[in-house]
Amino acid sequence: MDKLETIRQPIKEELSYFEGHFKNTMNTKVPLLNIILKYMIRRKGKQIRPMFVFLTAKMLGDIKDSAFTAASLIELLHTATLVHDDVVDDSYKRRGYFSINALWKSKISVLVGDYLLSRGLLLAVEKKEYDQLEIVSNAVREMSEGELLQVKKSRKIYIDEEEYFEIIKKKTASLISSCTSCGARAAGSEEQTIHKFHEFGEKIGMAFQIKDDLLDYQNSAKIGKPTGNDIREKKVTLPLIYALQNAEENPKKAIKKAFRKKSKTKAEVQKIVDFAKQHNGIKAAEEKMYALKNEALEMLEEYENNEAKKGLINLVNFTVEREK
């Protein structure tokens, strides 16, 4: 049994029911849209976000209809952002499969993303889950702000640690925090607990993004994506930020010059990766990632031990131990 399968055990029945629930939200009377949506459902990911919703809800109470609505809403809006991202990035692969953009071109991809977004909003309204809708809509707003902030900051090439965390808090952590806060709300928790689990999810989300950044500096054979992809796209991430902080002026200048190049050779990418390793950028980023993970886990200590709590702890650990 793999790690994710072990984590799923406390919510195995709920996840099975969720798959059918989610498919039902994707039914339409438009043949082309049905073909595209079925293609998307077949290539589902790890279901990390629904797992955060269900494990949080089950740890704090019972999993009710509200949790299924929240998980579906989050998956619909998250999938919409991925479809739009592939158009923006002109990306033809997603999770090892052809993207919607690659198969049906940009116009249809944008319309499919719009459909998923509207379907999520309507689902929440149909179920009268206005609180859940507010939480997730705020997350999508922050994700958009984070992406735009990253575009703006990337123009000056170098960003500092504070700017980096401002970007990833919005871009990545906001959606994970919506999962855990929606899970707490679905369990009927008080506002103080919902706020606490928003903060809990935020810490996990930032650790999750740092792990993604670290994977970009590691072996592509293990992680299923090109090593140095962020470097090629001139995205300054935490390993490089810390390495630049630690380096002397001359090597720092050389790396900044190499980083600014629009098109980089494999050797130039490797030079930047080696620089991050040699100047403890990777080690420092790992330490920050584990610190955030440990802070999140400490927030669970006051809660009674049960299988869902164990699953949630394991899921948090998985976010920083995964290889892709």
Secondary structure as GFF3:
##gff-version 3
##sequence-region A 1 324
A	DSSP	alpha_helix	3	8	.	.	.	ID=ss1
A	DSSP	three_ten_helix	9	11	.	.	.	ID=ss2
A	DSSP	alpha_helix	12	25	.	.	.	ID=ss3
A	DSSP	alpha_helix	31	42	.	.	.	ID=ss4
A	DSSP	alpha_helix	48	60	.	.	.	ID=ss5
A	DSSP	alpha_helix	65	89	.	.	.	ID=ss6
A	DSSP	beta_strand	93	94	.	.	.	ID=ss7
A	DSSP	beta_strand	97	98	.	.	.	ID=ss8
A	DSSP	alpha_helix	100	126	.	.	.	ID=ss9
A	DSSP	alpha_helix	130	154	.	.	.	ID=ss10
A	DSSP	alpha_helix	161	168	.	.	.	ID=ss11
A	DSSP	pi_helix	169	173	.	.	.	ID=ss12
A	DSSP	alpha_helix	174	186	.	.	.	ID=ss13
A	DSSP	alpha_helix	191	215	.	.	.	ID=ss14
A	DSSP	alpha_helix	220	223	.	.	.	ID=ss15
A	DSSP	alpha_helix	229	232	.	.	.	ID=ss16
A	DSSP	alpha_helix	238	246	.	.	.	ID=ss17
A	DSSP	alpha_helix	249	260	.	.	.	ID=ss18
A	DSSP	alpha_helix	266	278	.	.	.	ID=ss19
A	DSSP	alpha_helix	281	298	.	.	.	ID=ss20
A	DSSP	alpha_helix	307	321	.	.	.	ID=ss21
###
